[in-house]
Amino acid sequence: MLPTSSVGARGHGNGALSPRDAARHTAGAKRHKYLRRLLHVRQMDFEFAAWQMLYLFTSPQRVYRNFHYRKQTKDQWARDDPAFLVLLSVWLCVSTIGFGFVLDMGFFETIKLLLWVVFIDCVGVGLLIATLMWFISNKYLVKQQNRDYDVEWGYAFDVHLNAFYPLLVILHFIQLFFINYVIIPNSVIGYFVGNTLWLIAIGYYIYVTFLGYSALPFLKNTAILLYPFALLIVLYLISLACGWNFTKMLCSFYKYRVK
């Protein structure tokens, strides 16, 4: 069985869950379990989370197969272990500090930038995107014959995190080595390299998001999630023709934030 949320879950004899099992499978109970494990570091499987991060670059399909196994073994679509989120937060903090160093920010400016990036760019925007995708997938992509199934919000948020991680590494880590010496100087090579990294990063986000929802057999027309690729390519070509430097814009925006 693949990661779905069944309204008519299997149960004991008459097809209904026992009161004890029903309480254990509510969204509130799952959320409580997730937050409780967030406070107990020893209960987190960081090795497995690191494995997922590696395969999000080399073979993201394998990561989503793990969601299938979780459904079969734990009857849970979304992650029940916050280790991936913790490691992602560490990556975000380290890369943002690196950005502060590259942009020659002071200590307090870097801390302010870090708070903005973590709570607004990552958490805030992530909640909005996950909620939007959760609504769209349940409203328009669920097959008519499978109305007993729906996409859990937690799964939508996990798909966002999976897609966000490669984007973070490309734009907030790999790009750091090119900013001051290649990208920022006003030259054709500068905005070509910078905008190409943006193209790869956002393209990866779109692709990994598509894989997440296409893995659900009760969804239809998931190929529409790849349509933004066309707009991305057009915007990329226009940026090269007009000499727009997305990385330079990002750096200016970061500096404006911490004033």
C-alpha positions as CSV (number, residue, x, y, z in Angstrom):
1,M,0.0,0.0,0.0
2,L,1.3,3.5,-0.9
3,P,1.2,6.6,1.2
4,T,-2.5,7.5,1.4
5,S,-4.9,8.4,4.1
6,S,-7.9,6.1,4.2
7,V,-11.2,7.3,5.7
8,G,-12.6,3.8,5.7
9,A,-9.6,2.2,7.4
10,R,-9.3,-1.5,8.0
11,G,-10.3,-2.6,11.4
12,H,-11.6,-5.5,13.5
13,G,-14.4,-7.5,11.9
14,N,-16.7,-4.7,10.8
15,G,-14.0,-2.6,9.0
16,A,-13.7,0.0,11.8
17,L,-10.8,0.8,14.0
18,S,-11.1,0.0,17.7
19,P,-11.4,3.2,19.9
20,R,-7.8,2.8,21.1
21,D,-6.4,2.4,17.5
22,A,-8.6,5.3,16.2
23,A,-7.2,7.6,18.9
24,R,-3.6,6.5,18.1
25,H,-4.1,7.3,14.4
26,T,-5.6,10.8,14.7
27,A,-3.7,13.7,13.3
28,G,-3.4,15.1,16.8
29,A,-1.9,12.0,18.1
30,K,0.6,11.8,15.3
31,R,1.6,15.4,15.8
32,H,2.0,14.9,19.5
33,K,4.3,11.9,18.9
34,Y,6.4,13.9,16.3
35,L,6.8,16.9,18.6
36,R,7.6,14.6,21.6
37,R,10.4,12.9,19.7
38,L,11.7,16.3,18.7
39,L,12.7,16.8,22.3
40,H,14.5,13.5,22.6
41,V,17.6,13.5,20.5
42,R,18.5,9.9,21.2
43,Q,15.3,8.7,19.7
44,M,16.1,10.3,16.3
45,D,17.6,8.3,13.5
46,F,20.1,10.8,12.1
47,E,21.9,8.1,10.0
48,F,18.8,7.3,8.1
49,A,18.0,11.0,7.7
50,A,21.4,11.6,6.2
51,W,20.8,8.6,3.9
52,Q,17.6,10.3,2.6
53,M,19.5,13.6,2.1
54,L,22.1,11.8,0.0
55,Y,19.5,10.0,-2.2
56,L,17.5,13.2,-2.7
57,F,20.4,14.1,-5.0
58,T,21.3,10.8,-6.5
59,S,18.0,8.8,-6.6
60,P,15.0,10.7,-5.1
61,Q,12.6,7.9,-6.1
62,R,14.2,5.7,-3.4
63,V,13.3,8.2,-0.8
64,Y,9.7,8.1,-1.7
65,R,9.7,4.3,-1.7
66,N,10.6,4.6,1.9
67,F,7.3,6.4,2.5
68,H,5.6,3.3,1.0
69,Y,7.4,1.1,3.5
70,R,6.4,3.4,6.4
71,K,2.8,3.0,5.5
72,Q,3.1,-0.7,5.5
73,T,4.9,-0.9,8.8
74,K,3.7,2.0,10.8
75,D,0.5,3.0,9.0
76,Q,1.9,6.5,8.7
77,W,2.3,8.5,5.6
78,A,4.5,11.4,6.8
79,R,7.7,11.1,8.7
80,D,7.3,10.2,12.4
81,D,11.0,11.0,13.1
82,P,12.0,14.7,13.1
83,A,15.7,13.8,12.4
84,F,15.4,15.0,8.8
85,L,14.0,18.4,9.9
86,V,16.7,18.7,12.5
87,L,19.5,18.0,10.0
88,L,17.9,20.4,7.5
89,S,17.8,23.1,10.2
90,V,21.5,22.5,10.8
91,W,22.3,22.8,7.1
92,L,20.2,26.0,6.9
93,C,22.0,27.6,9.9
94,V,25.5,26.7,8.6
95,S,24.8,27.9,5.1
96,T,23.2,31.1,6.3
97,I,26.2,31.9,8.5
98,G,28.3,31.2,5.4
99,F,26.2,33.7,3.5
100,G,26.8,36.3,6.3
101,F,30.5,35.7,6.1
102,V,30.6,36.0,2.3
103,L,28.5,39.2,2.4
104,D,30.7,40.6,5.1
105,M,27.9,41.0,7.7
106,G,28.6,41.5,11.3
107,F,27.6,39.1,14.1
108,F,24.2,40.6,14.9
109,E,23.4,41.1,11.2
110,T,24.1,37.4,10.6
111,I,22.0,36.3,13.5
112,K,19.1,38.5,12.2
113,L,19.5,37.1,8.8
114,L,19.5,33.6,10.2
115,L,16.2,34.2,12.0
116,W,14.7,35.6,8.9
117,V,15.8,32.6,6.8
118,V,14.8,29.9,9.3
119,F,11.4,31.3,10.4
120,I,10.2,33.1,7.3
121,D,11.9,31.6,4.3
122,C,12.0,28.0,5.4
123,V,9.2,27.5,8.0
124,G,6.7,30.2,7.0
125,V,7.0,29.8,3.2
126,G,7.1,26.0,3.7
127,L,3.8,26.0,5.7
128,L,2.2,28.1,3.0
129,I,3.4,25.9,0.1
130,A,2.5,22.6,1.9
131,T,-1.0,23.9,2.7
132,L,-1.5,25.1,-0.9
133,M,-0.3,21.8,-2.3
134,W,-2.4,19.8,0.2
135,F,-5.5,21.7,-0.8
136,I,-4.9,21.5,-4.6
137,S,-4.0,17.8,-4.5
138,N,-7.1,16.9,-2.4
139,K,-9.4,19.2,-4.3
140,Y,-8.4,18.6,-7.9
141,L,-6.0,15.6,-8.2
142,V,-7.8,12.8,-6.3
143,K,-9.4,10.3,-8.6
144,Q,-13.2,10.2,-8.4
145,Q,-13.2,6.5,-7.6
146,N,-10.8,7.0,-4.7
147,R,-12.6,9.6,-2.7
148,D,-12.0,7.5,0.4
149,Y,-8.4,8.6,0.3
150,D,-6.7,11.9,0.7
151,V,-3.2,13.4,1.0
152,E,-2.2,14.1,4.5
153,W,-1.0,17.6,5.3
154,G,2.1,16.1,7.0
155,Y,3.0,14.3,3.8
156,A,2.6,17.5,1.8
157,F,5.0,19.2,4.2
158,D,7.5,16.3,3.9
159,V,7.4,16.6,0.1
160,H,8.2,20.3,0.5
161,L,11.2,19.5,2.8
162,N,12.5,16.9,0.4
163,A,12.3,19.4,-2.5
164,F,13.7,22.2,-0.4
165,Y,16.9,20.4,0.7
166,P,18.6,20.2,-2.8
167,L,17.6,23.8,-3.5
168,L,19.1,24.9,-0.2
169,V,22.4,23.0,-0.9
170,I,22.7,24.5,-4.4
171,L,21.8,28.1,-3.6
172,H,23.0,28.4,0.0
173,F,26.1,26.3,-0.1
174,I,27.5,25.5,-3.6
175,Q,26.8,29.1,-4.8
176,L,28.8,30.6,-1.9
177,F,32.1,29.6,-3.6
178,F,31.2,31.6,-6.7
179,I,29.5,34.7,-5.3
180,N,32.3,37.2,-4.8
181,Y,34.7,36.1,-7.5
182,V,32.3,35.0,-10.4
183,I,28.7,35.9,-9.9
184,I,28.6,39.3,-8.3
185,P,31.0,41.1,-10.7
186,N,29.0,42.6,-13.5
187,S,29.8,40.3,-16.4
188,V,28.0,37.8,-18.7
189,I,29.8,34.9,-17.1
190,G,28.6,36.1,-13.6
191,Y,24.9,36.2,-14.2
192,F,25.1,33.1,-16.5
193,V,26.7,31.0,-13.7
194,G,24.4,32.4,-11.0
195,N,21.2,32.1,-13.0
196,T,22.1,28.6,-14.1
197,L,22.4,27.6,-10.5
198,W,19.0,29.1,-9.8
199,L,17.6,27.1,-12.8
200,I,19.0,23.9,-11.5
201,A,17.9,24.5,-7.9
202,I,14.3,25.5,-8.7
203,G,14.1,22.8,-11.4
204,Y,15.1,20.2,-8.8
205,Y,12.5,21.5,-6.4
206,I,9.8,21.1,-9.1
207,Y,11.0,17.6,-10.0
208,V,11.2,16.3,-6.5
209,T,7.8,17.8,-5.7
210,F,6.4,16.0,-8.8
211,L,7.9,12.7,-7.7
212,G,6.3,13.1,-4.2
213,Y,2.7,13.4,-5.6
214,S,3.1,11.1,-8.6
215,A,4.1,8.3,-6.0
216,L,0.4,8.4,-4.9
217,P,-1.6,6.1,-7.1
218,F,-4.9,7.6,-6.1
219,L,-3.9,11.0,-7.6
220,K,-4.5,11.8,-11.3
221,N,-2.9,14.3,-13.7
222,T,0.2,14.8,-11.5
223,A,2.1,15.7,-14.7
224,I,0.7,19.2,-14.4
225,L,3.1,19.7,-11.5
226,L,5.9,19.7,-14.1
227,Y,4.3,22.6,-16.1
228,P,6.2,25.3,-14.2
229,F,9.3,24.0,-15.9
230,A,8.2,25.8,-19.1
231,L,7.8,29.1,-17.3
232,L,11.1,28.5,-15.5
233,I,13.0,28.0,-18.8
234,V,11.4,31.1,-20.3
235,L,12.2,33.2,-17.3
236,Y,15.8,31.9,-17.4
237,L,16.3,32.8,-21.1
238,I,14.8,36.3,-20.5
239,S,17.1,36.8,-17.6
240,L,20.1,36.0,-19.7
241,A,18.9,38.3,-22.5
242,C,18.2,41.2,-20.1
243,G,21.3,40.7,-17.9
244,W,19.3,40.0,-14.7
245,N,21.5,38.6,-11.9
246,F,19.2,36.7,-9.5
247,T,22.0,36.0,-7.0
248,K,23.0,39.7,-6.9
249,M,19.3,40.5,-6.3
250,L,19.2,37.9,-3.5
251,C,22.3,39.3,-1.8
252,S,20.9,42.9,-2.0
253,F,17.6,41.6,-0.5
254,Y,19.5,39.9,2.4
255,K,21.5,43.0,3.1
256,Y,18.2,45.1,3.1
257,R,16.6,42.7,5.6
258,V,19.3,43.1,8.2
259,K,19.5,46.9,8.1
